[in-house]
Amino acid sequence: MRARPVSHATATVGVALSAILAVPAQAGPLPWLPPPVNICGETGFDPVNRLPDPAAPPAPVLPPSIDIPIWVPQLTPVPIPDPPHDNTRVAQVPLPADPCRNPCPEVRDTPEPEQESESTDESTSTGSAVALPRIRINPEIEPIPIPVPGGEGEPAQEAPEPVVRPIERGPLGAPVLPARVESVRLVDQVTGHGSTNRTDMRWQVDGTDLGLFWETEPGRVAMVFGDTFGEGWAYGGAGSDAADWRSNVLAYSTDTDLSDGITIDTMVQDSACHAAELLGSRKIKNWETTTIPTSGFALGKRQFMSYMSVNHWSKVPGMWLTNYGGLAYSDDGGQTWTKDQHARWENLFGLGRFQVAAMVPHGDYVYMFGTPNGRVGMIGLARVRKADVLNKTAYQYWVDGNWAPAAQNSATPLVAGTASELSVRFDAESKQWQMVYLDSAAGQIVLRTASQPQGAWTSTVPLVSTEMYPKAYGGFIHPWSTAQDLYFTMSAWDSYNVYLMHARLNPPR
């Protein structure tokens, strides 16, 4: 995912959004510590807000250059329909017994040992002249898509028979007390250079985000990531289009001991040591920039993934416009995926309520928690019988205490306030639902609990603050969490990689 997250460092973006995107005042940064180093001596990324390295030279007062963006419209032909997605797949190259050995030297050179370098920047020395920044005009291409006839697309899919479910009562469940958080810690860096998994060398995953989970079968979880970049990615957020851009990639793990991190066993690959793009995207701004996974689940041997088709990212931090939210499925264990052509929630005039969905099977139903595009929408809820999960007409929306076959935009907000990038699970031990999401207004990743999916949901319990973890977002729960130990992934924008977090909870009795 590439939308810059809201953080305490975000500048004001306008009167209309200033209240919505308000963030807490910055707390004092923690003392400087050297970045983490993995067992191979590779330096990772520390997402914590820290004081500068006291041994480093002073930062320049002025930037070396100032870019002035100039909007340049450009007519862009878009062949339609979408071309078929490339589903070439190869088996995992056996990983060497030595975790520090390069599994594919023919794909990527083994990195040189990292050494500390001494600064030779004379501009910071006493008495040196202050260099004025260079002014550069930076043309920004703004595509104006023009549909043109293309080749053959994916075969047309037969639409399911329309179904209309009767209105059924959906009263709130008994209120529960909020969980108490005893501690929250960063367990490990999951992806990128310097991570234990060494995803840059093993699967060409240098920068990525999200890392949302579901259990594909007993003892195995899938972990899917958003916009992903390979060699050439540079620190500072999502990469450039040229840095081996894939809209989404998928990993598998059987690691049951999360206390020291999560080990990735393999990833879906289209060539040796290269993670494959699962759901294709046109990669054309103002048409379809990318396709981002939002949740996943399994029903029997079929895997499902909800996703959003992003039209474009906004200049406003934390905002974007989608074309629709949709469902895809896989019948080969997640190797290849089919976008269902009818299970789509269109985003007419940008008002669609279920654009960013978190879908959870429970009992006879699959529950769909959804928000609009961007990070300032309210949470809606729908449900559907498991057999009808790809039949959009069979969904019932929770409206004023009833399950009703209503339009999606009539869904009653579950809680007050805005939320984004939901992650929801049912905890069998406590028989409670857990919901984690980014509260942009508070600048926090928070937890709520409830006895029923429709609530009543507790007040928010802070887990992670952007004061301590600048530009953090996400919060995707590992399915093997418990009522006491909540494991979730967190993304950080500048390092643009994924971290495993652990919250020790004291659930009320």
GIDA-V267421 format. One record per backbone hydrogen bond with DSSP energy under -0.5 kcal/mol. NH is the residue of the N-H (numbers start at 1). CO is the residue of the C=O. If there is no record, write none. Layout:
NH|CO / NH|CO
This chain:
10|7 / 18|14 / 19|15 / 21|17 / 22|19 / 30|49 / 38|42 / 41|38 / 44|36 / 47|45 / 49|468 / 50|48 / 51|30 / 56|53 / 66|134 / 68|136 / 69|67 / 70|138 / 72|140 / 73|71 / 74|142 / 76|144 / 77|75 / 78|146 / 79|77 / 80|148 / 84|152 / 87|85 / 90|269 / 99|97 / 101|98 / 107|104 / 108|104 / 122|120 / 124|121 / 125|122 / 128|125 / 131|129 / 134|64 / 136|66 / 136|134 / 138|68 / 138|136 / 139|137 / 140|70 / 141|139 / 142|72 / 143|141 / 144|74 / 145|143 / 146|76 / 148|78 / 150|80 / 154|82 / 165|163 / 168|403 / 170|401 / 173|455 / 180|506 / 182|180 / 182|504 / 183|504 / 185|502 / 187|185 / 187|500 / 188|500 / 190|188 / 190|498 / 191|498 / 192|205 / 193|206 / 195|192 / 196|189 / 198|195 / 201|198 / 202|198 / 203|199 / 204|200 / 205|199 / 206|204 / 206|229 / 207|229 / 208|496 / 211|209 / 211|224 / 212|224 / 214|222 / 216|214 / 216|220 / 217|220 / 220|217 / 221|253 / 222|214 / 223|251 / 224|212 / 225|249 / 226|209 / 228|246 / 229|207 / 230|243 / 233|230 / 236|494 / 237|494 / 243|240 / 244|242 / 245|241 / 246|228 / 249|225 / 251|223 / 252|266 / 253|221 / 255|263 / 258|256 / 260|257 / 261|258 / 264|262 / 265|252 / 265|263 / 266|252 / 268|250 / 269|90 / 270|274 / 271|274 / 274|271 / 275|203 / 276|268 / 278|248 / 278|276 / 280|278 / 283|288 / 284|288 / 286|311 / 287|284 / 287|311 / 288|284 / 289|310 / 290|310 / 292|308 / 294|306 / 295|306 / 297|304 / 299|302 / 302|299 / 303|330 / 304|297 / 305|328 / 306|295 / 307|326 / 308|292 / 309|324 / 310|290 / 310|308 / 311|309 / 311|321 / 312|321 / 314|319 / 318|4 / 319|316 / 321|312 / 323|309 / 324|309 / 325|345 / 326|307 / 327|343 / 328|305 / 329|338 / 330|303 / 335|332 / 338|329 / 340|327 / 340|338 / 344|342 / 345|325 / 346|344 / 347|323 / 348|346 / 350|347 / 351|348 / 355|371 / 356|371 / 357|355 / 358|369 / 360|367 / 362|365 / 365|362 / 366|384 / 367|360 / 368|382 / 369|358 / 369|367 / 370|380 / 371|356 / 375|318 / 377|419 / 380|370 / 382|368 / 383|396 / 384|366 / 386|364 / 388|385 / 389|386 / 391|388 / 392|390 / 394|391 / 395|392 / 396|383 / 397|404 / 398|381 / 399|397 / 399|402 / 402|399 / 403|168 / 404|397 / 404|402 / 406|404 / 410|407 / 411|408 / 412|398 / 414|379 / 419|377 / 420|438 / 423|436 / 425|434 / 427|425 / 427|432 / 428|426 / 431|427 / 432|427 / 433|450 / 434|425 / 435|448 / 436|423 / 437|446 / 438|420 / 439|437 / 439|444 / 440|438 / 443|439 / 444|439 / 445|464 / 446|437 / 446|444 / 447|461 / 448|435 / 450|433 / 455|452 / 458|449 / 461|447 / 462|460 / 463|445 / 464|445 / 466|443 / 468|465 / 469|465 / 470|468 / 472|469 / 473|491 / 475|489 / 476|489 / 477|475 / 478|487 / 481|478 / 482|485 / 486|484 / 486|503 / 487|485 / 488|501 / 489|476 / 490|499 / 491|473 / 492|497 / 493|471 / 496|492 / 497|492 / 499|490 / 500|188 / 501|488 / 501|499 / 502|185 / 503|486 / 504|183 / 504|502 / 505|484 / 505|503 / 506|180
